[in-house]
Amino acid sequence: MQILSRCRALVALVCLFAAAFAAYPLAATAQASPGTVLFSRTMSGMVDGFNTPTGSAIFIIGDDGLQERQLTPYATGEFDMPGVAGYENLWLTNAFNPSGTWSVYLQAQSALPHYVGTTPYHGKYFIVNAYGLRTPPMFYSPDDLQSPSDGPSYGSVSWGPAGNDQIAYANVPDTLDGRHPSCVSLMQSDGSNNHKLWCAATWYYCGIEAIRWSGDGSSLLAYAVRADRFLNPEADLYLINATTGMATLVEANIRAPYAGWGVGDISYDGHEVVYGVVSDTNDPGPCNASNSQSPVVWCAKNMLTGQTVALTDPSNVVTFGITGQVLISPDGNQAFLSSVSSRDTEIYAVNTDGSGLRKITSPCVTMDANTTVLWRPVRVSPDGTRMLANCHTEQYPPAPGVTTDQIMVVSLADGSARFVTNGVAYDWHATTQ
């Protein structure tokens, strides 16, 4: 009876998805502007005498700054976002479908007061279209973020690109330990063809983090987190064939992304990967033994030749950060990294052969002694000419300080930046110029 009910539920889910998809033309919004940006804004309220985030909602806007639309409502204690890891400045999970008209989001509830990184969430994943029409929940569990010991749970939900319109997900919520084995699964957006693609070694790993699709849909990049993550927060990085499920080890013994060590990226064809390792001059590897003064070195690896290159500043004037995300150009020839600075964190480009380091961004506000600027890369356009980035600024004094988040489209040729809107962007369905 339970199986029959589940089958009926699946049929109902498929029908509702089909009806929802039929309700609007698939290209309705994607053609309305040069590209579409998914972003969130947070509302705040007074909790125990402090001004505290009390909820967030999701919006879309054309990357020309026009046609803004709110997709989810504000609700106290509800945080709509791409996933729990979104609060760790890790946005690499693909939220948009290939046509840019539907997107995955997590509706997470939190007990107030909400403090980033310390408050446990419960919630469900949904799919929403450009008009705010939401499908039924993607998964059957009462709480997609529950501990796996309490039942089915899910994390790192990522929608595939054109040519592979599937959704990849992990069987353990982001930032939580789970049952063994830790697996990556695939399914169609209507819930059909749900199957395991690849599972990490039993009893050796406790979860999968930061699933990332290659642009051609042929490969997935995934971090398999070690079972002793709290004593030794390390992971092994794998490249997974999206058709066969065969996995190739990219690098072992690197830091787990959601332990605060950042997340890498993969080129369009899956042949070039960028990722971070802990700097260790006693290790003969070309990245670990580099001359960088940073505790983490970002590396580029060619998966066809096996060549690994350290992405550093040879003069050691610029140090790159250990948190957030690094991007790679679609052709795999350039990586984009955020520098480390107490007041002005900018984005740099470096060729994946280690040459050609150059500064891309400039402060998005007028700098003075009371101002701090932090740039974060979000996406590179398919033609490799532009980048969507978030520019976070803080001004203190005046007390209690003024914080602003701006979404910008940056030219990778000359570094010029065009303001889109205020908020924090996490995905971009971009078109060519």
Secondary structure, DSSP 4 states (H G I P E B T S, - for coil): -HHHHHHHHHHHHHHHHHHHHHTS-TTTTTTSSSEEEEEEEEEEEEETTEEEEEEEEEEEEETTS---EE-S---TTEEEES-GGGGGT---S--B-TTSSEEEEEEEEEPSSP-TTTS-EEEEEEEEETTS-BPSPSS-SS-TTS-GGGS---EEEEE--TT---EEEESS-TTS--PSSPEEEEE-TTS-S-EEEEEPPTTTEEEEEEEEE-TTSSEEEEEEEETTTTTS-EEEEEEEETTT--EEEEEEEEE-GGGTT-B-EE-TTS-EEEEEEE--TTS-STTTTS---SSEEEEEEETTT--EEEE--TTSS--B-SSSB-EE-TTSSEEEEEB--SSEE-EEEEETTS---EE----SS---TTEEEEEEEEEE-TTSSEEEEEEEEEE-SSTT-EEEEEEEEEETTT--EEEEEESEEEEEEE---
